[in-house]
Amino acid sequence: MTLLALGINHKTAPVEVRERVAFAPERLAEAMQHACQAAGLREVAILSTCNRTEVYGSSLEPGSEKLLAWLAHYHGLDVARLQDCSYRYENDAAARHMMRVASGLDSLVLGEPQILGQLKSAYSVAQEEGVVGAELGRLFRHAFNVAKQVRTHTAIGQNPVSVAYAAVSMAQHIFADLSQSRALLIGAGETIELVARHLYRAGVRQLTVANRTLSRALDLAALFDARAIALGDIPDVLPEVDIIISSTASQLPILGKGAVESALKKRRHKPFFMVDIAVPRDIEPQVGQLDDVYLYTVDDLKEVIEENQRGRETAAREAEQIIEVGANEFMRQLRELDVVDTVTALRQHAHNLCESALEKAQRQLQAGKAPEQVLEVLARGLTNKLLHQPTVKLREASAEGRDELQQLVKELFQLPGADLPDRQD
């Protein structure tokens, strides 16, 4: 069995590519089933966020070429183009990568905690679809445990730094006093909730939450004494706001150039500050061409984020050590599991030989033979049967010059001449 991890992220691909490879939530179930069939996977899970799309799987065959070909075909991309901006890992490297992702060490914002929840959600969806089995499931659970250790034993989560934090921090550079600004938040997921919290702490009290599902917008708005509206009402409130931050799972833009132009006229060209955190993008790129509009994407936030994450670099080095230990431990457990079937078969083989020898001994006792003689024959016969085939194979190996088998037998049975590791009492 081979563990696989294939993906693209903010380090390897621009937003134009990432948005094409992103999976809409409603298509994840179909995509995972299709991946199992087309890429020959036994197990699969897909993680799709604004900064990364990753496919984790297990296969009977080594190599991720089929998985790469499937991902490219599924999204209508050229395989060579996707290969240039993707990364692929197998076995211990795949395990180590998942643990780094879960711990926030591979995120745009070093140590950000949201990715762990997103990874848990990806695992949960895969479980519901029945496409995660024992091996991949064990890796996910181990990764979650390692991420918990990183959070507990390092300072990686200190000094709040996130895409949401960076967006609000950038807004503070544009507006001298955020308490006088009005904000429109498009979406109602985790990221937008974080944005709302940071804006509220920065003094913004006039918040409007727009969402496709109004009930979800109402729930989020209630936390901040904000107003909730449907997406269709955005053009009506757009002229009233100064800050627009959007993060939805929409496959099509929500805010277009025409609506923004109309709002600017009503505002007498008072500037807009916009941050589009979504992938695919919620705000048409052409909006950024308008005068009096400051439009930023997740890629534009990198400078702000880098400045605020330097304090986490020491903690990240400590976290890498925890992850290395965790990855090694996971692979050790897998190797132990690999030998279970062999040990079971060996024990069953020995048990069958013992049963046969005991039946023969019982017949001899019933025939009146002396117990001492029966026991002697039983011991000698059982020893010969147990060691006959190994002895034959050992002689064949020696004749062929495969001396390593001799050393292995000495080590297995702790015979004289075995190169055994020193033991400490």
C-alpha positions in Angstrom: 0.0 0.0 0.0 1.3 3.5 -0.9 0.2 6.7 0.8 -0.1 9.6 -1.7 -0.5 13.4 -1.3 -0.9 15.6 -4.4 -1.7 19.3 -4.3 -1.1 23.0 -5.2 -1.0 25.9 -2.8 -0.3 29.6 -2.5 3.5 28.9 -2.8 3.3 26.9 -6.0 0.5 28.5 -8.0 -1.1 31.9 -8.5 -4.7 32.5 -7.6 -5.7 32.1 -11.3 -4.7 28.5 -11.2 -5.8 27.8 -7.7 -9.4 28.9 -8.4 -9.5 26.5 -11.4 -8.5 23.5 -9.3 -10.7 24.4 -6.3 -13.6 22.0 -5.5 -17.0 23.3 -4.8 -18.4 21.7 -1.5 -21.4 20.3 -3.3 -19.1 18.4 -5.8 -16.7 16.9 -3.3 -18.6 13.6 -2.9 -18.8 13.1 -6.6 -15.2 14.0 -7.1 -13.9 11.6 -4.5 -15.9 8.7 -5.9 -14.6 9.5 -9.4 -11.0 9.7 -8.1 -11.2 6.2 -6.7 -12.3 4.8 -10.0 -10.2 6.9 -12.4 -7.0 7.1 -10.4 -7.1 3.6 -9.0 -7.3 4.7 -5.3 -8.5 2.5 -2.5 -9.0 5.5 -0.2 -9.2 9.3 -0.8 -9.9 12.6 0.8 -9.9 16.1 -0.7 -8.9 19.3 1.1 -10.0 22.5 -0.8 -9.5 25.9 0.6 -8.7 29.4 -0.7 -5.0 28.7 -0.5 -4.7 25.1 -1.4 -6.3 22.1 -3.0 -4.9 18.7 -1.9 -5.8 15.1 -2.6 -4.7 12.4 -0.1 -5.1 8.8 -1.1 -3.8 5.3 -0.7 -3.1 2.9 -3.6 -1.8 -0.5 -4.2 0.6 0.9 -6.8 3.4 3.4 -6.1 3.5 6.7 -8.1 1.0 9.6 -8.3 0.9 9.9 -12.1 -2.6 8.6 -12.4 -3.8 10.9 -9.6 -2.2 13.9 -11.3 -3.8 13.0 -14.6 -7.2 12.6 -12.9 -7.0 16.0 -11.2 -6.0 17.7 -14.5 -8.7 16.0 -16.5 -11.4 16.6 -13.8 -10.8 20.4 -14.0 -10.1 20.5 -17.7 -6.4 21.5 -17.3 -3.3 20.5 -19.2 -1.4 17.9 -17.2 2.0 19.5 -17.9 0.7 22.9 -16.6 -0.6 21.3 -13.5 2.6 19.3 -13.0 4.7 22.5 -13.1 2.8 24.0 -10.1 2.0 20.9 -8.0 3.8 18.9 -5.4 3.6 15.1 -4.9 4.6 13.0 -1.9 4.5 9.3 -1.1 4.5 7.3 2.2 6.6 9.0 4.9 6.8 12.2 3.0 3.0 12.2 2.5 2.5 11.6 6.2 5.0 14.4 7.1 3.3 16.8 4.7 -0.2 16.2 6.2 1.1 16.8 9.7 2.8 20.1 8.6 -0.5 21.2 7.0 -2.5 20.2 10.1 -0.1 22.1 12.3 -0.3 25.3 10.2 3.4 25.1 9.1 2.5 25.0 5.4 -0.1 27.8 5.6 0.1 31.3 4.1 -0.2 32.4 7.7 2.4 30.5 9.8 0.6 28.5 12.5 -2.9 29.6 11.7 -5.5 27.3 13.3 -8.3 27.3 10.8 -6.6 24.8 8.5 -6.8 22.1 11.2 -10.6 22.5 11.3 -10.7 22.4 7.5 -8.7 19.2 7.4 -11.0 17.6 10.0 -13.9 18.6 7.8 -12.3 17.0 4.8 -11.8 13.8 6.7 -15.4 13.9 8.0 -16.8 14.3 4.4 -14.6 11.4 3.2 -15.9 9.3 6.1 -19.5 10.0 5.2 -18.8 9.0 1.6 -17.1 5.8 2.7 -13.9 6.5 0.8 -11.6 6.5 3.8 -10.4 3.2 5.2 -8.1 2.0 8.0 -4.8 3.3 6.5 -5.7 6.8 5.5 -8.0 7.2 8.5 -5.1 6.2 10.8 -2.9 8.9 9.1 -5.6 11.6 9.6 -6.0 10.8 13.3 -2.3 10.7 13.9 -1.9 14.1 12.1 -4.6 15.6 14.3 -2.8 14.3 17.4 0.5 15.7 16.2 -1.1 19.1 15.5 -2.5 19.1 19.1 1.0 18.5 20.4 2.4 21.3 18.4 -0.3 23.7 19.8 0.3 22.5 23.3 4.1 22.4 23.4 5.1 25.4 21.2 4.1 29.1 20.9 3.0 28.6 17.3 -0.5 29.9 18.0 0.5 33.1 19.8 0.2 36.6 18.4 -3.0 36.4 16.3 -2.0 36.2 12.6 -4.4 35.1 9.9 -5.7 36.1 6.5 -8.6 37.8 8.3 -6.2 39.6 10.6 -4.0 40.7 7.7 -7.1 42.0 5.8 -8.1 44.2 8.8 -4.5 45.3 9.4 -4.4 46.5 5.8 -7.6 48.4 6.2 -6.1 50.2 9.2 -3.4 51.5 6.8 -6.1 52.9 4.5 -8.4 54.4 7.1 -7.0 56.4 9.9 -9.9 55.7 12.2 -11.8 52.4 11.6 -14.4 53.3 14.1 -15.8 55.8 11.6 -16.0 53.2 8.8 -18.8 50.9 7.7 -18.0 47.4 6.6 -19.8 44.9 4.3 -18.8 41.2 4.8 -19.9 38.8 2.1 -20.2 35.3 3.3 -20.8 33.8 6.7 -18.1 31.1 7.1 -15.2 30.8 9.5 -13.0 33.3 7.7 -15.7 36.0 7.6 -16.5 35.4 11.3 -12.8 36.0 12.1 -12.8 39.2 9.9 -15.9 40.4 11.8 -14.1 39.8 15.2 -11.0 41.6 14.2 -13.0 44.6 12.7 -15.1 44.7 15.9 -12.0 44.8 18.1 -10.6 47.6 15.8 -13.6 49.7 16.6 -15.9 49.0 13.6 -19.5 49.0 14.9 -21.5 49.3 11.6 -21.3 45.9 10.1 -23.4 44.3 7.4 -23.3 40.6 6.7 -24.5 39.4 3.3 -24.9 35.7 2.6 -26.7 33.4 0.2 -28.5 31.8 3.1 -30.1 34.6 5.1 -30.5 32.6 8.3 -26.7 32.0 8.5 -26.1 35.7 7.9 -28.6 36.5 10.7 -26.8 34.1 13.1 -23.4 35.7 12.4 -24.8 39.3 12.5 -26.3 38.6 15.9 -22.9 38.1 17.4 -21.8 41.6 16.5 -25.1 43.5 16.6 -24.9 43.8 12.8 -27.3 43.9 9.9 -28.0 40.8 7.8 -28.9 40.9 4.1 -29.3 38.5 1.2 -26.7 38.6 -1.6 -29.3 40.2 -3.9 -29.5 43.2 -1.6 -25.8 44.1 -2.0 -26.2 46.8 -4.7 -28.6 48.6 -2.3 -26.2 48.8 0.6 -22.9 49.1 -1.4 -22.9 53.0 -1.6 -23.2 53.1 2.2 -20.1 51.1 3.1 -16.4 51.8 3.0 -14.9 48.3 3.5 -15.9 45.2 1.6 -14.3 41.8 2.5 -15.6 38.7 0.8 -15.1 35.0 1.3 -17.7 32.6 -0.1 -17.7 29.3 -1.9 -19.4 30.7 -5.0 -18.1 29.5 -8.3 -19.0 32.8 -10.0 -18.2 36.4 -9.1 -20.7 38.0 -6.7 -19.7 41.6 -7.1 -19.2 43.0 -10.6 -17.6 46.1 -12.1 -21.0 47.7 -13.1 -22.4 47.5 -9.5 -19.2 49.1 -8.1 -19.2 51.9 -10.7 -22.8 52.7 -9.9 -22.0 52.8 -6.1 -19.0 55.0 -6.7 -21.2 57.6 -8.4 -23.6 57.7 -5.5 -20.6 58.0 -3.1 -19.2 60.8 -5.1 -16.1 58.7 -5.6 -15.4 58.3 -1.9 -12.9 55.3 -2.0 -13.7 51.6 -1.4 -11.3 49.2 0.3 -11.9 45.7 -0.9 -10.4 42.4 0.0 -11.3 39.3 -1.9 -10.3 36.2 0.1 -12.3 33.7 -1.9 -11.0 31.2 -4.4 -12.6 31.3 -7.0 -12.7 35.0 -6.6 -15.9 36.7 -5.5 -15.1 40.2 -6.9 -14.4 40.6 -10.6 -10.7 41.4 -11.2 -11.8 44.4 -13.5 -13.2 46.1 -10.3 -9.5 46.8 -9.4 -9.1 48.9 -12.5 -11.6 51.5 -11.2 -10.4 54.8 -9.7 -11.1 55.1 -6.0 -11.1 51.3 -5.5 -8.4 49.5 -3.5 -8.9 45.9 -4.4 -6.7 43.1 -2.9 -6.7 39.3 -3.1 -5.2 36.7 -0.8 -1.9 37.0 -2.7 -1.7 40.7 -2.0 -1.9 40.0 1.8 1.4 38.1 1.9 3.6 41.1 2.8 1.4 42.0 5.8 1.2 38.4 6.9 5.0 37.9 6.6 5.6 40.9 8.9 3.3 39.5 11.5 4.5 35.9 11.5 8.2 36.4 12.1 7.6 36.0 15.9 6.5 32.4 15.2 9.6 31.2 13.4 11.3 29.9 16.5 8.1 28.0 17.5 7.9 26.7 13.9 11.4 25.1 14.3 10.3 23.4 17.5 7.1 22.3 15.8 9.1 20.7 12.9 10.9 18.5 15.5 7.6 17.3 16.9 6.4 16.6 13.4 9.5 14.6 12.5 9.1 12.5 15.6 5.4 12.1 14.8 6.0 11.1 11.1 8.7 8.5 12.2 6.3 7.1 14.8 3.5 6.8 12.3 5.6 5.0 9.7 6.9 2.6 12.5 3.4 1.8 13.4 2.6 1.1 9.7 5.6 -1.2 9.4 4.5 -3.1 12.5 1.0 -3.5 10.9 2.6 -4.8 7.7 4.1 -7.8 9.6 0.9 -8.7 11.4 -0.4 -10.9 8.6 3.0 -12.7 8.4 3.1 -13.3 12.1 -0.4 -14.6 12.1 0.3 -17.0 9.3 3.5 -18.2 11.1 1.6 -18.8 14.3 -1.1 -20.7 12.5 1.5 -22.8 10.7 3.1 -23.7 14.0 -0.3 -24.4 15.6 -1.3 -26.8 12.8 2.0 -28.7 13.1 1.5 -29.0 16.9 -2.1 -30.2 16.5 -1.0 -32.9 14.0 1.9 -34.0 16.4 -0.4 -34.1 19.4 -3.0 -36.3 17.6 -0.3 -38.7 16.6 1.0 -38.8 20.2 -2.4 -39.4 21.6 -2.9 -42.4 19.2 0.4 -43.8 20.3 -0.6 -43.5 24.0 -3.9 -45.2 23.3 -2.0 -48.0 21.6 -0.2 -48.6 24.9 3.2 -47.1 24.1 5.3 -45.8 27.1 4.6 -42.1 27.8 8.4 -41.3 28.0 8.9 -42.8 24.5 5.9 -40.9 23.1 7.1 -37.6 24.5 10.5 -38.1 23.1 9.1 -38.9 19.6 6.7 -35.9 19.9 9.5 -33.5 20.8 11.9 -34.7 18.1 9.2 -34.9 15.4 7.8 -31.5 16.1 11.3 -29.9 16.1 12.0 -31.5 12.7 8.8 -30.4 11.2 9.2 -26.8 12.4 12.7 -26.5 11.2 12.7 -28.6 8.1 11.6 -25.9 5.5 13.6 -23.1 7.1 16.7 -25.4 7.1 16.2 -26.2 3.4 15.9 -22.5 2.5 18.9 -21.6 4.6 21.1 -24.1 2.8 19.9 -22.9 -0.6 20.6 -19.3 0.4 24.1 -20.2 1.6 24.8 -22.1 -1.7 23.8 -19.0 -3.6 26.0 -16.8 -1.5 23.2 -15.0 0.2 24.9 -14.9 3.6 22.6 -12.2 5.0 19.9 -14.8 5.6 22.2 -16.6 8.0 22.7 -13.4 10.0 19.0 -12.8 10.0 18.3 -16.3 11.4 20.9 -15.8 14.1 19.2 -12.5 15.0 15.7 -13.9 15.0 16.6 -16.8 17.3 19.4 -15.0 19.1 22.0 -17.6 18.2 25.7 -17.3 18.9 27.4 -14.9 16.4 24.3 -12.7 16.0 25.0 -9.0 15.6 22.5 -7.9 18.3 22.2 -4.2 19.4 23.6 -3.4 22.9 20.9 -3.4 25.5 20.8 -0.9 28.4 19.5 -2.1 31.7 
